[in-house]
Amino acid sequence: MRTILITGPGGSGRSTIAAATAQAAAGTGTRTLLLGADRGDTLGAALGVVTGAAPVEAAENLRAWRPDATESFRADLTAFQDRASTALELLGAARLDAEELTPLPGAEELALLRALRDAALSEAYDLLVVDLPPTPHALALLALPEELRRYLRRLLPAERQAARALRPVLGRLAGVPMPSEWLYDTAGRWDVELAAVEAVLADRHTSVRLVAEPGPAGAEAVRAAGLALALRGLRPDVLVANRVLPESVEDTWLAGLNAQQRKTLDEWQGTYDVRHVPHLGHDPRGTDDLTALAVPGADAAGSAVEWPVTDRLAEDGVLVWGIPLPGAIRDELDLVRRGDELVVTVGRFRRIVPLPSALRRCTVAGAALREGELRIRFAPDPDLWPQGR
């Protein structure tokens, strides 16, 4: 199954582009699911149907789905209370009824990720089009599975679960109760679920598509989004330039706006595969308007980018790890090594990545930003490096 993740700055028309992309694919006979996360029914407004907690048929071969974060949150917390009932009783804690539960921040993101995973595993569709939140929230959403799995590994290492028989003894020696088996079981189940979502996001048939209106604000948003995606090892397959005016505009005010758009489009052209979507003169509504947008097709290459390690031991005595970061500025870069992990900070974006196995036996010998690529040099540690290599 192919997956297209669509995002863009707020007000860029990303939901409309997502709806048009899904409708165009369904029109070719492709079984398509359009998945959205907005609290308001923006997808339904574009398609002319009402979307909700269950997939609804929007057209032939097209279904639309807006998961209910409230219901998902209630089910998860109720199940957690059932598993932790013994511990809660010992603490004298009162159970929360499902009717009094309201979603906490992050519940909508988790509900969308779960829906994405379920749709990918259902094998009921050929194409999944996901209307992600506006870019800053979408980037945090894409990072969530990896970061949560890292937290689980640090807080509840799997190797500690093996010493089940020793937990009572260790608890008495330490003077504090040791985590119960249900806690490890819960963490293990969450890890499996998050790994499934990560697999969908990293799949070679998954692509990320940016939507932006050409202009100064759109240009800055695209630069930031492209850099943040690169830090996650992704790049947009297509940049949809939305609401593009005709090249010839007689109105003086529109002529100035048109010139501004053309300047931005020229700047984008050298970096991205830019596709123009025309301005219809009104907000698109219904199948006819979505068809008139003539959005790019759903056949797209994957968005994953390799971070290669180059062996330069013979020439320079180092291994070089190349991390593509197009648009990065040297003054905004920061690197910190922590054990077998590298903390990479680019402006306001940060990612903690595990080092490839060969680099874990090396020390950092320097780094440079050249031609949009961060090149980190690693020198073998004589105490850890295999003899003769």
Salt bridges, closest charged atoms under 4 A:
ASP38 OD1 - ARG14 NH2 3.16
ASP41 OD1 - ARG66 NE 3.73
ASP76 OD1 - ARG114 NH1 2.97
ASP82 OD1 - ARG95 NH2 2.92
GLU108 OE2 - ARG39 NE 2.43
ASP118 OD1 - ARG117 NH2 2.73
ASP126 OD1 - ARG31 NH2 2.96
ASP131 OD1 - ARG14 NE 3.48
GLU146 OE2 - ARG232 NH2 2.67
GLU146 OE1 - ARG351 NH2 2.67
GLU181 OE2 - ARG164 NH1 3.19
ASP191 OD1 - ARG149 NE 2.90
GLU193 OE1 - ARG114 NH2 3.62
GLU193 OE1 - ARG117 NH1 3.61
GLU198 OE1 - ARG149 NH1 2.78
GLU213 OE1 - ARG243 NH1 2.95
GLU220 OE2 - ARG223 NE 3.89
ASP237 OD2 - ARG209 NH2 2.95
ASP273 OD2 - ARG275 NH2 2.97
ASP289 OD2 - HIS282 NE2 3.05
ASP299 OD1 - ARG2 NH1 2.80
ASP311 OD2 - ARG389 NH2 2.56
ASP316 OD2 - ARG312 NE 2.76
GLU341 OE1 - ARG150 NH2 2.92
GLU371 OE1 - ARG375 NH2 3.83
GLU373 OE1 - ARG375 NE 2.86
